[in-house]
Amino acid sequence: MTLLVKLRVVPPAPWGGIIRLFSNMDLLKEHLTDEVKLKIESKYKDRISVNRSRDNGTGDNLKYYVLSMFPYPSGALHMGHVRVYTISDTLARYHALTGKQVFQPMGWDGFGLPAENAAHENAIDPAQWTRENIAAMKQQMEGFGCQFNWESELATCEPAYYKWTQALFLDMYRAGLVYRKEAFVNWDPVDKTVLADEQVDSEGRSWRSGAKVERRTLSQWFVRTTQLAKDLYDGLSDPLLEDWKDIVYLQRHWIGEPNGVSFDLELEPADGTNVSPAAAAAGGGGGSNFLNVWLAEERIGLIGNQAGTFIGVKSGHFLVKNKSEGSAVVGFVRNPFTRCRIPILVSDCIEYDAGREEKLCLASDGPEETKLSRQHGLDVDSNNRGDYSKQWSKEEICTFAQKSRIGGYPVSSKLRDWLISRQRYWGTPIPMVHCGSYG
């Protein structure tokens, strides 16, 4: 026998004031086994409709969006999934009961290196492996009763989804926020992919495989995070982030206070030959033949108005091959403001800024700088002479650099442009065509 009880809520609730309780008298056992629980569920599952997108007829119901992080389709749910989605489903149900139109979608973070490696090990296409895992996990997820809007289900590995990722990439490319260059990268020899600096631990090992990371030269795509550093940093002061202090702390440490400006300076070799694009690109700038140099805010004027400057680099710098400390000029950069050539000298005794292996120096900066300047005669070196007839203000220097797309934006000494390329098959295709004749 099935018993249906209707309870009327007084005063009337926003959802109509009726609660329906179903009970099958034959299923009220002393011990609820899994079999009994499934029978109970089958009784109410199709009969109770919690219409979370229900409108009150006027179209003015408040909308509420509940979004949990989409799971990676490994093939099996674990207790972490149950915890996260139980919390989000509780939120969704609560706000639905207050009369809101609730939208709680579900999707799958389908791309990634683990899927590619697993597919390779099992001799199966990553797409097939991923879709089979999604089907299995969806069945499990439906089993624990969360009420997702399955009609809006998506998977990030499907073209219907990643076409929008590609559209965002193209928008950034047209705005000059994305560029491609040869670069020294962190290579994981086990997973055979490129790692961001943040994915390499203090011992130089991969965060995932534990392998010792190698340095290789590859053509890579970058996002100009340095151009947006100040906006990113200032945004962390938003009052909405008051309850996320641990995340704010991590982000502030990663971005760093934008207390200086970086410039991409055109490289010129010491011996008259061309600088290797692969080697030059390791400087972190926005092109294949540039060295990225950072200046603290109070030193910005040096690059536009001061003769006798030089750039010091550490002995482990990419420009230093078999040169010993102070042995010779290892190259030059062209000053975009005075058009003079600034020599690049090797020294580990200069006090470099945090996260930097290069520094624009003056003889008056300290004993080591004085020694190097005298050793190379920089005060009379004709190669270091340029046009100093114009006195550049800080604002003029930064504006000129920004218009020339060589930097000029506030940034910390630690932050570099974000490397987004990965040497793998199973990932969002970068929507660019590479031509053998035109690049």
N, C-alpha and C positions, 0 to 999 in steps of 0.2 A: 504494500500500500504506500502511495506517495502522498505526503502532506504538504499543502501549499498554504503559507501564512502570509497575509498582507499586513504590514504595520504602517500606519499613517503618522508622519512626523508633524508635531505641533510645536511652534508655528511651521507653516509649509517651508520646505527647503528649496533652494534654487533649482534642484534637479527634478522637482515635482512632488516631493514629499512622500514617496512610496518606496518602501524597502520590501523586497520579496525574498522569502526564505524557503528553500526547498529541502525536503528531507524524505528519504526513503526508509520507512520503518524497518524494512528487512535488513538494512545495511548498518544499523546502529549496533555494532558489535562491541564487546568489551575491549577487545584488542584490535586495533586498526592495522591490519596487515597491508602490504603493498597492493595486494590484489583487491582488497576492500577499498583502499584509497582510489584506485583506478576506476572502480565501479561508481564510487561517489562522484568522481570527476566527470565521468561519462553522463551522469544524470543532469548535472547543472551546466556543463560546458556549453552546450548548444542552446540552452534555454534562458540563461541570464545574459542579457546584452548590455554591456557597459559601453554605451555609445559616446566615446570620448570626443567625437567631433560634432556632437549634436548641437544644433542651433535652437535658440528659444523662439524662432519665428520672426524676430525683428532684425536679425543679421548683425546685432551689436554685441554679441558675446565676446568677452575678452579671449584673445588667443594666447596659448601657452605652449612653448616649444621645449621639449625635454630631449636632450641629445646626449647619449653616452658615447664614449670612444668606441668606434667600430672594432670588433675583434679581428685578429689575424686568423685566417682559416687553417689552423694546424691540423684539424681533423677531429678533435675531441675537446669538449668543454672541461673546465676544471673549476674548483671552488671559487677561484678569483672571479671568474665570469658570473657565477651565481650571485656572489656578493654585490658586484657592481650593478648588474641588471635588476636585482631585487630592489636596490635602493632607487634606481631611476624609475622603476615601475611603480613603486610606492608613491613617489612624487607625482607621477602621471595620474594615478588613480585619485590621489587626494585633490589635485586641482580640477579634475573632471567632476568630482563630487561638489565642488564649489561653483559649478556652472560654467567653467571655462571650456573653450574648444581646445583640446589638447592634441598635440601632434608629437608622437614618439616613434621616429623611424628606426629602422635597423639596416645595417649595411656591413660590408666585409672589406677589410684592408687587404686586398688580394695580391698586390704586387710585393716583391721583396726577395732578398737573397736566400732566406731559408727555403722558400718554395722552389727556387731554381735549383738549389743544392739537393733538396729532397727528390725533385723530379729527375735530376741527373743520376742520383744513386739508384732510383727505381726504374730507370730507362723508360720514362714516360714524359709526355709533353707537360710543361708547367701549367698550361691552361687547363688541361684535363685534370691534373692532380689537384689544382685549386678548386675547380668546380665540383669535383667529387667531395672534397672536404667541406665545402660550403653546404652541400646537400645534407651531409651527415650531421653537421653542427646545427643546421636549421631544424632538423628533426628533433635533436636533443633540446634545443632552445624552446621549441613549441611544447615540449613535454613538461617544462616546469612553469608554464602558465602565464608568462609575462605577456602583456597585451600590447604588442608593437603594431604599428601601421605597416603590416607586411606588404600592402599594395604599393608602398613606396620604397620597397627594398632595392638596394643598389650594391654593386661591387666595383671597387676602384680599378679593377683590371679590365673592365668592359669598356669598349669605345664610347658607349652612350654616356659614361661618366668622365673618362679621362680626356674627352674632347674639350671639356671646360678647363681642365688643367692646362692643356695645350694652348687654349685661347688666352689664358692669363700669362703664360710664358711669352706668347707673341706680343701681347700688350706691353709687357716689360721690355722686350727686345726693341720694339719701336720707340719706347721712351728712353732708350739708352741705359736701362737698368740691368741688362743682361749682355754679357759678351763672352767670346771664346778666345782662348789663347793656349799656347804651349806652357806647361807648368811642371815643376817638380811636385810630385804627389806622394802621399803615404800609400804604399802598396802592400796589401795583405797577401802573402804568397800561398796561403792555404785556401782562403775564400776567393782568391783571384779577383779582387775588387779594390777600388780606391776608398780610402777612409778620410773623413774630415779630421782636423787636428784634435777635435774634442773626442774622437773615437780611438785615440791612441793614449795609453796610460803613461804614468810617469817613468816606467821602465822601457818605453818604446815598443810596447806590445799591443796587438789588436784587442779591442774591447770584447770582440766576439770569439775569435778563434784562439787567442792567446799567442799567436805567432809573432815573431820578431818582425816589425814593420820595415820594409825596404823603401828606398827613395828611387823613384822612376820619373822619367819625363814623358808626359802624355798630353794630348790635346784635350782641354777641359772647358766646361761652361761655368761661369761665375755670375753671381748676383752682386750688384754694387751695394752691399750692406753699409759700407763706409759712407755712402751718400745719405743714408737714412739714419745714421747713428744717433744724431741729436733727437730726432723725433722719437726713435725707439726708447732712448734713455729717459726723455722727459715724460713719455707716456706711462712709465712705471710709477709716477707720482699720482696717478688717477685714484681718487677715493674709492672707486669700485674695487680696487685691488687690496683693500685694507685687510681682508681675511686671507690673503695669499702671500704673506710676508716671506715665507721660505722661498717661493718661486721668484718673487721680486728680488730677493737677495742674490739668487743664482744668476738672474738676468742682468742685474747691475754689474756683477763681477765679470760676466761674459762680455758685455758691451763696453764697460769701462766709461768713466766720465769723459765726455767729449771736450777735453781741455787743450786741444791742438788741432792742427790741420795737416793732411797728408797731400803730397804731390807726386805725380808720375813724371819722372824726369827722363828724357830721351838719352839712351846709352850710346856712347861712342867708345870704340876700343882704343887701347893705348898704342897699338902697333899699326894702326891704319887699316886693319882688316875689319870685316863685318862681325858684329857680335852675334853669336849663335842665338836664334830666336828661342830655342829650347832653354838655353842657359839664361838669357835675359829675362824671360818670362817669370823665372823663379823669384824675381824681385817683388812680386805681389801687385804690380800695377795693372792698368787697364789695357795693356796691349802687349805685343810680343817683343818689344825692344825698349822697355822702360824699367827704371828702378824706382820703387816706391820709397819716398823719404818722408818722415813725419817730423813736424816742428811744433814745439810747445807754443801756446798762444803768444807768449811774450817774445818769441824768437821769429815770428812769421816775417817780420820786416827784413831779416837777414837775406832772404833769397832774392829780394828785389833791389836792395840798396847797398849791400856790403861786398866790397872787393876782398880778395885774399881768403876766400872760404875754400874748404875742401870737405870731402865726405870720407869719414872713417868707416871701415867695415871690419868685422871680426874675422879672425883667421879661418873660421869655418864657413864663411860666407860663400854663396854659389859662385861669385866672381873670382874668388881666390882659388887658383888651381895649385900650382907648386910654388907659389910665392911665399917668402918668409916675411915675418913682421917687419914693416918699415923698409923692405928691400927695394920696392919700386912702385911706380904708379901702375895700378892694375886696370885702369880704364878711366873714362871721363863721362860726365853727364852734361848735357847742354842746358844751361839755365834759360828757361822760356821767357824770362823777363828782361835779362840783359844780353842774352845770346852769347855769353862767354862760356868757355869750357871749364867745368869744375873737376879737378882731379879726384880720384878715388884711391885712398891709401889704406894700408892694412895696419890695424893695431888692436890688441886686446886690452890695452891699458886705458882707453877712453871710457868714460862713464856713459854707457848707452841707456836709452830710455827703456822702460819695461816692455818686453815682447819684441824688441828691435835688435837688429844686427847691423844697422847702418845709422849714421848720424851726420848732419850738416854741422861743421865745426868752424870755429875761428881760432886764430893763434892765441887770443887772450882768454880762451875758455879754461885753460889749465896748463900745467907743465908738459904733459904729453902732447897736447895740441901745439904748444909753442915749439917743442922739439921737432915735431913733424913738419911744421911750417918752415922752420929754418933749414931743415935737412933738404927740403925740396924747393927752397927759394920761392915760396908762393907769393911773397910780397912784391917780387919783380918778375914773376913768371908771365911771359907774354900770353901763354895759353889761357891764363886766368883773367885777362883783361876783357872788358866788355863795355857796353854803353850804359853808363851810370848817370846820364844827363837828366833822366826822369827820376824823381823821388816817388816811390810807390807807397801808398798807405796800405794798411792791412786789408781794408775793405776792397781796394782796387786789386790787390794781389789775389784775394779769394774770388772776386767776381770774374777776373780774367781767367783764372784756372777753371772755374765752373763752366764758363762759356767755351773754353777750349777742351773741355772734358778730360782734364788732367788732374782732377781733385778739387781742392779748395773748400771742402765741406768739413764742419766740426766733427772730430772723431778722436777716440782715445788712441794711445800708442799701441794698444794690444789688438784692436779689432782689424781684421783683414776682410776683403771681399769673400763671400761665401761660395765655396766650391760645391756645385750641385751635381756634377757628372758622376756616374757610376759605370764601371766596365762590366755590365751584365746585360743579359737578354731580357729577363722578366722584370721590366720596369716601364714606367710611362715613356713612350717614344717621344724624343725631342723633335718637334715639328720643323726641322730644317733640312734642306737638301744640300749635300756637299758635291760640288762640281769640280772635276779634275782640272778644268781650265780656269775657272773663275773663283774657286774657293767655296 
